[in-house]
Amino acid sequence: MHLPRVDFIGVGTIPLIEWQLSGFVSMAIVTYRGDDKCGSSALGSFEAEADACQYALAYTKAESERRLLMTLIE
C-alpha cells in the first residue's frame, strides 16, 4: 500500500506498507532537501496496517531529526 507523502521539517516521507504472510511490513522512501532520496529496508512486521504506517513515520521523523542535527554540528 502506498500512502500519501508526509512532510516534516523539510523532509518528505512516503510510507510503504506491504502485506506478507508474517503481517504488514513497513518501509519508507524519504526525500531530503535538494532531491536527495533514500529508501529504508523493511522496518518491521506488524499485525495492523495502521501500526506499520505509524512506525514508518516515527522512524523517518527520528532519522530526519538526527540528520538535521548532524548538519547543524558540522
Residue pairs with C-beta under 8 A, 6 or more apart in sequence:
1 16
1 17
1 18
1 19
1 49
2 14
2 16
3 14
3 15
3 16
3 17
3 53
4 14
5 12
5 13
5 14
6 12
6 13
6 14
6 15
6 57
7 13
8 60
8 61
8 64
9 64
9 65
9 68
10 32
10 33
11 30
11 31
11 32
11 33
11 60
11 64
11 67
12 30
12 31
13 28
13 29
13 30
13 31
13 56
13 57
13 60
13 61
13 64
14 28
14 29
14 30
14 31
15 26
15 27
15 28
15 52
15 53
15 56
15 57
15 60
16 26
16 27
16 28
16 29
16 56
17 24
17 25
17 26
17 27
17 49
17 52
17 53
17 56
18 24
18 25
18 27
19 25
19 49
20 45
22 45
23 45
23 46
23 47
23 52
24 45
24 46
24 47
24 48
24 49
24 51
24 52
25 42
25 43
25 44
25 45
25 46
25 52
26 42
26 43
26 44
26 46
26 52
26 53
26 55
26 56
26 59
27 39
27 40
27 41
27 42
27 43
27 56
28 39
28 40
28 43
28 56
28 57
28 59
28 60
29 37
29 38
29 39
29 40
30 37
30 38
30 39
30 40
30 60
30 63
30 64
31 37
32 38
32 64
32 67
40 56
40 59
40 60
43 55
43 56
43 59
44 52
44 55
45 52
46 52
46 55
